[in-house]
Amino acid sequence: MLESVLGHTVMRKIKCPKCGKETQFAGNEFRPFCSERCKLLDLGAWADGEYAVPADPESLSSEDLAQIEAALEKKGE
């Protein structure tokens, strides 16, 4: 992404969400990461369950839980 500052065209820089290193946004095949290494480390963290989407299990009714259990049992057959 190019921005114009005081008549000069500059490349926009962002911070890598994994290591914090500044990297160019435009032309970076690994964006928003600075490198393939940071991209893969982040993917591995998701796969290992280090990140999770918050959920409130108490918001499920007993009927909801029974339907989920039934679907899992059916899938396991």
Secondary structure by P-SEA (a helix, b strand, c coil): cccccccbbbbbbbcccccbbbbbcccccccccccaaaaaaaaaaaaacccccccccccccaaaaaaaaaaaaaaac
